Amino acid sequence: MFCEVKTRLSELFGTPAEAVEYHKRERYKKIARYYESLAGEELFIRFDVLEVFEERINHIEGAFRA
């Protein structure tokens, strides 16, 4: 599992999860594929996002796919 932790002072420009944009997701997918190649076997890979707000944390399991 790979996890991105994001926080924002306000949601004026979107939620923390929305800050994990296309280019960042693609970079994480490449890293995961590389890690899998080092392992020498097919692995279960999941990408989660943790949104940190002032009063709570929102865990988004499987936020995007490889």
N, CA, C and O atoms as CSV, one atom per row, in Angstrom:
chain,resi,resn,atom,element,x,y,z
A,1,MET,N,N,0.851,-1.172,0.000
A,1,MET,CA,C,0.000,0.000,0.000
A,1,MET,C,C,0.892,1.230,0.000
A,1,MET,O,O,1.901,1.286,0.703
A,2,PHE,N,N,0.507,2.202,-0.793
A,2,PHE,CA,C,1.158,3.490,-0.820
A,2,PHE,C,C,0.144,4.502,-0.305
A,2,PHE,O,O,-1.050,4.389,-0.581
A,3,CYS,N,N,0.618,5.481,0.436
A,3,CYS,CA,C,-0.301,6.438,1.050
A,3,CYS,C,C,0.233,7.854,0.910
A,3,CYS,O,O,1.395,8.121,1.216
A,4,GLU,N,N,-0.609,8.748,0.453
A,4,GLU,CA,C,-0.301,10.170,0.358
A,4,GLU,C,C,-1.071,10.870,1.471
A,4,GLU,O,O,-2.275,10.665,1.622
A,5,VAL,N,N,-0.386,11.683,2.238
A,5,VAL,CA,C,-1.011,12.437,3.322
A,5,VAL,C,C,-1.043,13.900,2.907
A,5,VAL,O,O,-0.008,14.489,2.592
A,6,LYS,N,N,-2.231,14.477,2.909
A,6,LYS,CA,C,-2.394,15.861,2.471
A,6,LYS,C,C,-3.203,16.645,3.487
A,6,LYS,O,O,-4.114,16.119,4.126
A,7,THR,N,N,-2.850,17.908,3.620
A,7,THR,CA,C,-3.628,18.806,4.463
A,7,THR,C,C,-3.738,20.152,3.753
A,7,THR,O,O,-2.927,20.470,2.883
A,8,ARG,N,N,-4.707,20.909,4.115
A,8,ARG,CA,C,-4.921,22.251,3.582
A,8,ARG,C,C,-5.425,23.134,4.724
A,8,ARG,O,O,-6.134,22.672,5.618
A,9,LEU,N,N,-5.053,24.394,4.677
A,9,LEU,CA,C,-5.548,25.328,5.687
A,9,LEU,C,C,-7.008,25.685,5.438
A,9,LEU,O,O,-7.753,25.994,6.368
A,10,SER,N,N,-7.406,25.637,4.159
A,10,SER,CA,C,-8.810,25.868,3.812
A,10,SER,C,C,-9.118,25.065,2.560
A,10,SER,O,O,-8.211,24.585,1.880
A,11,GLU,N,N,-10.383,24.923,2.264
A,11,GLU,CA,C,-10.800,24.217,1.057
A,11,GLU,C,C,-11.132,25.185,-0.066
A,11,GLU,O,O,-11.844,24.834,-1.006
A,12,LEU,N,N,-10.621,26.392,0.033
A,12,LEU,CA,C,-10.870,27.414,-0.975
A,12,LEU,C,C,-10.459,26.942,-2.372
A,12,LEU,O,O,-11.121,27.262,-3.359
A,13,PHE,N,N,-9.370,26.186,-2.449
A,13,PHE,CA,C,-8.884,25.696,-3.743
A,13,PHE,C,C,-9.073,24.195,-3.891
A,13,PHE,O,O,-8.394,23.570,-4.706
A,14,GLY,N,N,-9.969,23.610,-3.130
A,14,GLY,CA,C,-10.255,22.188,-3.230
A,14,GLY,C,C,-9.869,21.432,-1.975
A,14,GLY,O,O,-9.252,21.974,-1.058
A,15,THR,N,N,-10.245,20.176,-1.960
A,15,THR,CA,C,-9.959,19.326,-0.814
A,15,THR,C,C,-8.510,18.845,-0.883
A,15,THR,O,O,-7.882,18.930,-1.938
A,16,PRO,N,N,-7.979,18.347,0.216
A,16,PRO,CA,C,-6.623,17.790,0.169
A,16,PRO,C,C,-6.487,16.669,-0.857
A,16,PRO,O,O,-5.471,16.591,-1.547
A,17,ALA,N,N,-7.484,15.804,-0.970
A,17,ALA,CA,C,-7.419,14.694,-1.935
A,17,ALA,C,C,-7.352,15.213,-3.370
A,17,ALA,O,O,-6.708,14.596,-4.218
A,18,GLU,N,N,-7.995,16.313,-3.645
A,18,GLU,CA,C,-7.971,16.880,-4.998
A,18,GLU,C,C,-6.584,17.400,-5.362
A,18,GLU,O,O,-6.298,17.632,-6.536
A,19,ALA,N,N,-5.723,17.586,-4.363
A,19,ALA,CA,C,-4.358,18.048,-4.626
A,19,ALA,C,C,-3.469,16.928,-5.154
A,19,ALA,O,O,-2.361,17.184,-5.627
A,20,VAL,N,N,-3.945,15.697,-5.078
A,20,VAL,CA,C,-3.188,14.565,-5.641
A,20,VAL,C,C,-3.622,14.476,-7.108
A,20,VAL,O,O,-4.470,13.664,-7.479
A,21,GLU,N,N,-3.021,15.321,-7.915
A,21,GLU,CA,C,-3.416,15.479,-9.308
A,21,GLU,C,C,-2.815,14.393,-10.197
A,21,GLU,O,O,-2.033,13.556,-9.746
A,22,TYR,N,N,-3.197,14.431,-11.456
A,22,TYR,CA,C,-2.821,13.412,-12.437
A,22,TYR,C,C,-1.322,13.126,-12.461
A,22,TYR,O,O,-0.911,11.968,-12.388
A,23,HIS,N,N,-0.500,14.174,-12.562
A,23,HIS,CA,C,0.943,13.955,-12.677
A,23,HIS,C,C,1.516,13.259,-11.442
A,23,HIS,O,O,2.431,12.444,-11.557
A,24,LYS,N,N,0.985,13.575,-10.278
A,24,LYS,CA,C,1.452,12.945,-9.045
A,24,LYS,C,C,0.999,11.489,-8.983
A,24,LYS,O,O,1.767,10.617,-8.579
A,25,ARG,N,N,-0.248,11.223,-9.383
A,25,ARG,CA,C,-0.736,9.838,-9.407
A,25,ARG,C,C,0.097,8.993,-10.365
A,25,ARG,O,O,0.444,7.855,-10.047
A,26,GLU,N,N,0.418,9.537,-11.527
A,26,GLU,CA,C,1.222,8.808,-12.507
A,26,GLU,C,C,2.623,8.522,-11.970
A,26,GLU,O,O,3.160,7.439,-12.202
A,27,ARG,N,N,3.211,9.459,-11.270
A,27,ARG,CA,C,4.539,9.245,-10.683
A,27,ARG,C,C,4.479,8.128,-9.649
A,27,ARG,O,O,5.365,7.274,-9.612
A,28,TYR,N,N,3.446,8.121,-8.809
A,28,TYR,CA,C,3.294,7.074,-7.799
A,28,TYR,C,C,3.101,5.700,-8.450
A,28,TYR,O,O,3.611,4.695,-7.953
A,29,LYS,N,N,2.371,5.664,-9.550
A,29,LYS,CA,C,2.169,4.398,-10.257
A,29,LYS,C,C,3.491,3.853,-10.792
A,29,LYS,O,O,3.744,2.651,-10.718
A,30,LYS,N,N,4.335,4.736,-11.331
A,30,LYS,CA,C,5.648,4.304,-11.817
A,30,LYS,C,C,6.501,3.773,-10.671
A,30,LYS,O,O,7.176,2.754,-10.815
A,31,ILE,N,N,6.471,4.457,-9.545
A,31,ILE,CA,C,7.223,3.999,-8.376
A,31,ILE,C,C,6.732,2.625,-7.947
A,31,ILE,O,O,7.538,1.747,-7.637
A,32,ALA,N,N,5.427,2.433,-7.927
A,32,ALA,CA,C,4.857,1.145,-7.514
A,32,ALA,C,C,5.262,0.031,-8.475
A,32,ALA,O,O,5.598,-1.070,-8.039
A,33,ARG,N,N,5.234,0.309,-9.778
A,33,ARG,CA,C,5.643,-0.696,-10.761
A,33,ARG,C,C,7.125,-1.053,-10.591
A,33,ARG,O,O,7.507,-2.216,-10.715
A,34,TYR,N,N,7.943,-0.053,-10.309
A,34,TYR,CA,C,9.359,-0.305,-10.080
A,34,TYR,C,C,9.540,-1.180,-8.830
A,34,TYR,O,O,10.296,-2.151,-8.856
A,35,TYR,N,N,8.860,-0.842,-7.765
A,35,TYR,CA,C,8.927,-1.628,-6.533
A,35,TYR,C,C,8.504,-3.075,-6.792
A,35,TYR,O,O,9.125,-4.016,-6.296
A,36,GLU,N,N,7.450,-3.233,-7.569
A,36,GLU,CA,C,6.962,-4.565,-7.898
A,36,GLU,C,C,8.002,-5.345,-8.706
A,36,GLU,O,O,8.183,-6.545,-8.500
A,37,SER,N,N,8.680,-4.657,-9.625
A,37,SER,CA,C,9.712,-5.340,-10.425
A,37,SER,C,C,10.876,-5.784,-9.543
A,37,SER,O,O,11.467,-6.836,-9.785
A,38,LEU,N,N,11.209,-5.001,-8.530
A,38,LEU,CA,C,12.270,-5.399,-7.600
A,38,LEU,C,C,11.860,-6.617,-6.772
A,38,LEU,O,O,12.692,-7.461,-6.439
A,39,ALA,N,N,10.581,-6.695,-6.450
A,39,ALA,CA,C,10.078,-7.821,-5.668
A,39,ALA,C,C,10.090,-9.111,-6.490
A,39,ALA,O,O,10.149,-10.207,-5.932
A,40,GLY,N,N,10.035,-8.975,-7.819
A,40,GLY,CA,C,10.079,-10.138,-8.691
A,40,GLY,C,C,8.780,-10.916,-8.739
A,40,GLY,O,O,8.755,-12.060,-9.194
A,41,GLU,N,N,7.724,-10.320,-8.285
A,41,GLU,CA,C,6.416,-10.974,-8.316
A,41,GLU,C,C,5.325,-9.915,-8.369
A,41,GLU,O,O,5.550,-8.748,-8.049
A,42,GLU,N,N,4.142,-10.345,-8.778
A,42,GLU,CA,C,3.010,-9.435,-8.822
A,42,GLU,C,C,2.515,-9.202,-7.405
A,42,GLU,O,O,2.277,-10.148,-6.654
A,43,LEU,N,N,2.364,-7.948,-7.054
A,43,LEU,CA,C,1.937,-7.573,-5.711
A,43,LEU,C,C,0.579,-6.891,-5.753
A,43,LEU,O,O,0.197,-6.304,-6.765
A,44,PHE,N,N,-0.142,-6.975,-4.647
A,44,PHE,CA,C,-1.365,-6.194,-4.506
A,44,PHE,C,C,-0.944,-4.775,-4.157
A,44,PHE,O,O,-0.321,-4.549,-3.120
A,45,ILE,N,N,-1.276,-3.834,-5.004
A,45,ILE,CA,C,-0.880,-2.443,-4.785
A,45,ILE,C,C,-2.133,-1.593,-4.659
A,45,ILE,O,O,-3.032,-1.642,-5.499
A,46,ARG,N,N,-2.167,-0.817,-3.591
A,46,ARG,CA,C,-3.299,0.074,-3.355
A,46,ARG,C,C,-2.755,1.461,-3.028
A,46,ARG,O,O,-1.745,1.603,-2.340
A,47,PHE,N,N,-3.436,2.465,-3.530
A,47,PHE,CA,C,-3.057,3.849,-3.267
A,47,PHE,C,C,-4.143,4.503,-2.416
A,47,PHE,O,O,-5.284,4.647,-2.855
A,48,ASP,N,N,-3.783,4.891,-1.217
A,48,ASP,CA,C,-4.707,5.562,-0.308
A,48,ASP,C,C,-4.325,7.035,-0.180
A,48,ASP,O,O,-3.178,7.414,-0.416
A,49,VAL,N,N,-5.292,7.846,0.193
A,49,VAL,CA,C,-5.042,9.253,0.493
A,49,VAL,C,C,-5.596,9.521,1.886
A,49,VAL,O,O,-6.725,9.146,2.201
A,50,LEU,N,N,-4.794,10.168,2.707
A,50,LEU,CA,C,-5.247,10.611,4.024
A,50,LEU,C,C,-5.400,12.120,3.973
A,50,LEU,O,O,-4.428,12.847,3.768
A,51,GLU,N,N,-6.628,12.586,4.161
A,51,GLU,CA,C,-6.893,14.018,4.223
A,51,GLU,C,C,-6.865,14.426,5.689
A,51,GLU,O,O,-7.607,13.880,6.506
A,52,VAL,N,N,-6.012,15.382,6.018
A,52,VAL,CA,C,-5.904,15.848,7.397
A,52,VAL,C,C,-6.581,17.209,7.489
A,52,VAL,O,O,-6.158,18.186,6.870
A,53,PHE,N,N,-7.631,17.236,8.273
A,53,PHE,CA,C,-8.363,18.474,8.529
A,53,PHE,C,C,-8.087,18.907,9.962
A,53,PHE,O,O,-7.502,18.155,10.741
A,54,GLU,N,N,-8.496,20.087,10.300
A,54,GLU,CA,C,-8.246,20.611,11.642
A,54,GLU,C,C,-8.830,19.712,12.730
A,54,GLU,O,O,-8.212,19.519,13.778
A,55,GLU,N,N,-10.021,19.161,12.481
A,55,GLU,CA,C,-10.698,18.399,13.529
A,55,GLU,C,C,-10.862,16.913,13.221
A,55,GLU,O,O,-11.429,16.178,14.030
A,56,ARG,N,N,-10.375,16.455,12.061
A,56,ARG,CA,C,-10.569,15.043,11.728
A,56,ARG,C,C,-9.587,14.614,10.643
A,56,ARG,O,O,-8.909,15.434,10.024
A,57,ILE,N,N,-9.534,13.308,10.437
A,57,ILE,CA,C,-8.744,12.716,9.370
A,57,ILE,C,C,-9.674,11.838,8.541
A,57,ILE,O,O,-10.445,11.050,9.088
A,58,ASN,N,N,-9.599,11.977,7.233
A,58,ASN,CA,C,-10.410,11.186,6.320
A,58,ASN,C,C,-9.480,10.250,5.548
A,58,ASN,O,O,-8.620,10.707,4.794
A,59,HIS,N,N,-9.655,8.940,5.737
A,59,HIS,CA,C,-8.833,7.934,5.062
A,59,HIS,C,C,-9.607,7.432,3.845
A,59,HIS,O,O,-10.653,6.799,3.986
A,60,ILE,N,N,-9.091,7.714,2.658
A,60,ILE,CA,C,-9.715,7.280,1.413
A,60,ILE,C,C,-8.945,6.067,0.914
A,60,ILE,O,O,-7.859,6.202,0.350
A,61,GLU,N,N,-9.504,4.891,1.122
A,61,GLU,CA,C,-8.860,3.650,0.689
A,61,GLU,C,C,-9.074,3.457,-0.809
A,61,GLU,O,O,-10.174,3.666,-1.321
A,62,GLY,N,N,-8.025,3.061,-1.496
A,62,GLY,CA,C,-8.148,2.829,-2.940
A,62,GLY,C,C,-8.515,4.091,-3.688
A,62,GLY,O,O,-9.380,4.064,-4.563
A,63,ALA,N,N,-7.867,5.200,-3.354
A,63,ALA,CA,C,-8.214,6.493,-3.950
A,63,ALA,C,C,-8.018,6.506,-5.460
A,63,ALA,O,O,-8.745,7.193,-6.178
A,64,PHE,N,N,-7.027,5.739,-5.945
A,64,PHE,CA,C,-6.841,5.586,-7.383
A,64,PHE,C,C,-6.141,4.274,-7.632
A,64,PHE,O,O,-5.603,3.659,-6.711
A,65,ARG,N,N,-6.147,3.840,-8.898
A,65,ARG,CA,C,-5.602,2.526,-9.262
A,65,ARG,C,C,-4.303,2.646,-10.050
A,65,ARG,O,O,-4.013,3.666,-10.676
A,66,ALA,N,N,-3.531,1.558,-9.993
A,66,ALA,CA,C,-2.257,1.505,-10.719
A,66,ALA,C,C,-2.499,1.323,-12.198
A,66,ALA,O,O,-1.547,1.256,-12.976
